[in-house]
Amino acid sequence: MISIKSEREIELMKIAGKINYDTHKLLASKIRPGITTKELNDIADDYIRSQGGIPSFKGYEGYPASICTSVNEEVVHGIPSNRKLKNGDIISIDIGVIYKGYHSDSAWTHPVGTISDKKAYLLEHTKKSLYEGIKEVKAGARLHNIGAKIEEYALKHHLGVVKELVGHGVGQNLHEDPDVPNYGKYDTGLVLKAGMTIAIEPMLNLGTEKIYLLDDDWTIITRDNKPSAHFEHTVLVTEDGYEILTGEE
């Protein structure tokens, strides 16, 4: 069932979103060659809790960490560990925050040191595809307009669109209805209504769109081992457009 949020619920989600955004900014300042993904996880966990939040991912369906740290060919759900980041890596950090029972969800992909032109291209255009999708959000618009625009932009820039993983509603639960795919046919899907809150999250690859799951039952990587990027915002549908609840960059 799709929930329409009250003004009180939206205010709580805005606080959850602000904590999420600030956590991303903090981690961005810490990313460097030699730091471990577990160190990033611990920094995030400490900061989220210091702000009155709770990491959404910790224990979610058994997930063992507070954030997801996906490096290079890892698309999503990489588990923090003692792995040290290297110059030239890219790392996608996915963060969920609960504040007084309401979630925010946001992901960013960062360069580690100096990265290749191809990886920089991937980051630039995956981020831009997110905003191409967000621009379609307003009350009365069709849900699949979002994915249609993301897919159109990605294919124009010769990037693979992951189809098995999608965005989603978010609120009292981390994952709610509706699914928000990163592909689709324009002017189809349900009609968006003011007060809906959705996570839009394109995952684009430098090579094939095909992916597979590692033996840890969490980490998803590209089938051809080429790099993947992931950008995500939690977005509120308004009567005349949208409001990003997890930052403005």
N, C-alpha and C positions, 0 to 999 in steps of 0.2 A: 504494500500500500504506500502511496506517495503522500508525504506529510507536507502541509503548508505551515510554516513556522510563524508563531506569534511574535510581536515586538519584543517581548521578554526573551524568547528563545533566540531571536536574532542577535540581541545584545550579548547574550552569553557566548554565542558562536563567534561574534566579533572579538571578544576577549580571547577565546581559544585561538582564533586566527592570528591575533597580534602576538601571542606567545610563540606560536608556530613561526611566524615571520622573523621575530627577533632571534629565535633559536637558529634559523637558517643563516641569518647575518653573522651570528657569533661563530658558527662552524665555518663559514666562508673565510673568516679571518684566521682560522687555525689550520686550514688545509695547506699542506706543504709536503715536499718529499721527506720521507722518514717517519711521519706520524702514522700510527696504526688506526685502522678503522674502529677498533675497540676504544681507543682513546677518544675518538670523535663521538662514539656512542655514549661514553661516560660523561663527557662535557655536556652533551644534549640532555641526558637524563637529569643531571644535577641542575641545569638551568631551568628546565621545564618545571621541576618540582619546586624550585626556589620562587617561581612565579605563581604558585598555587595550582599548577596544572598537573596532569598525570599523562605519561606517555601512552598513547592509544594502543601501540603495537605490542607492548610488553605483555606476553601471555596470550595474545589474541590468537585463538585456534592453536595455541601451543608455541607461537613464535617466541624465541628465546631472548630477544634483545629489545631495546627501546626505540631504535631507528633502523632503517634499511640502508645499507651501504653497498652499492652495486658498481663494480669497477670494470671499465672497458667494455668487454663483450657481455657482461652481466646486465640484463635488461632491468629486472626488478628483484626485490626480496633477498638481496645479498645480505648475509649474516655478518655482523661485525666480529672481528677476530684480531689476532696478532699480526695480520698481514700489514706490511708497511707500504704506504703509497710511494710510487716512484715518479721521478720527473717524466712527463709525457703521458701519464695516465689521465683518464677522466673518471670522475666519481659522481654517481647519482645518489643523492641523499633524500630519502623519503621520510617525512616526519608526520606523525599524528599526535594531536594534543586533545585531551579531555579537560574541560573546565566546567565544573558544577554540572556534570552529566551531559555536556554537549561537545561534539568532536569538531576538529578542523583537520584537514589533510592537504599536504603540499609537498611537492618534490622539485628539486633543482639539480642540474648537472653542472659540475665545476671542473675547470682545468686544474691539473697538478703541475706546477712549474710551467715550462714551455711545452705546448702541445703542437702536434702536426697541423698543417693547413686543413687536412681532411677532417680531423676531429673538431677543429674550430668551426668549420662549415657545418658539421652535424649539430653542434651546440647552438649556433646562431639560428639555424632554420627550424630546429625542433622548438626552440623558444618562440620563434615567430609564428609557428603553426598553432601553438597554444592560444596566442592572442587573436589569430584569424578565427579560431573556433569561438572564443569568448565574445567576439564582436557580434556573433549571431544571437546572443542571449537577450531576450526580452519577453515580457508577457505577451502571449498570443502567437509567438513564433513556434515552429516545429522543432522538436528535440533533435532530429537527425540532420538539421541544418548545421549543427555544430560539427559533427563528424564529417559531413560532406565537405565542408570548408577545410578542415584539417587534412583530409585525404587529398583534396585538390591541390593544396599548397605543397604537401609532402611529395606527391608524384611529380609536380612541376619541377621540384628540386632533386628528383631522382633518389628519394629516400624510401626505404621499406617501412610500411605501416604495420605495426603489430596488431593483429585482429583478435587474437585469443584473449587479450587483456583489455579491459575497458574502464572508463570512468564510472561514476556511480553517485547516487544520492548520498547525502551525509547529514547527520543531525544527532539525535540521541543514540544512534548506532553509527559505527564507523562506515559500514556499507549498508545503504538503503536503496529502495527503488527510486528512480529508474536506473537501468544501465545506461551509460553514456558512451557509445562506441566512437572510435576515432576514424570512422568511415561511414558511408551511407549515402542515401539518395535524398537530394534536397526536397523540401516541402513534404516530408513524410515523418512519421513518428508522432508521439503524443504532443499535445499543445502545452507549452510551458505556461505556468501561472505564477503570479507574484507571490513571493513567500517561499517558493521552492529553493532548496540549497543543494547544489550539485558540485562534485569534484570532476573537473575536466583535466585529462592527463594524457596527452599524446606521448607515445613511446615509439620513436623512429630509429631506424637502423641504417648504417652506411651500406649494408648489403641486402641480403634476403630478409623478407618479413618473417621467415620461419624461425621458430624458437623451440627450445626443449628444457625440461626440468632436470636439474642435477640430483644426485643421490641423496643430498641432504633434505630433499622434499620441499625446499623453499626457493633456492636460487634458480632463476630462469635466465638462460643465455641464448645468444643468437646461434642458429644452426651452423652458420659459416664462420663463427668466431670473430666477426667484424664488430666494431664498436656500436653501442646503442646509447641513446640519450633519452631522458625522461624529465618533462616539466609538467607541473601540476599546480592548480589553484582551486581553492574552495570558493564558489561563486554564488551570490544571492541573485535570484531573478527579481527584477523590479518592474513596475508598470511600464516604464519607458526605456528599460535597458538592463543593466546589471550593476552589482557592486562586488568587487573582489575583496574577500574577507581575510586573505592570507598575504597581504602586501600588494605593492603596486609596481614592482619591477618586472 
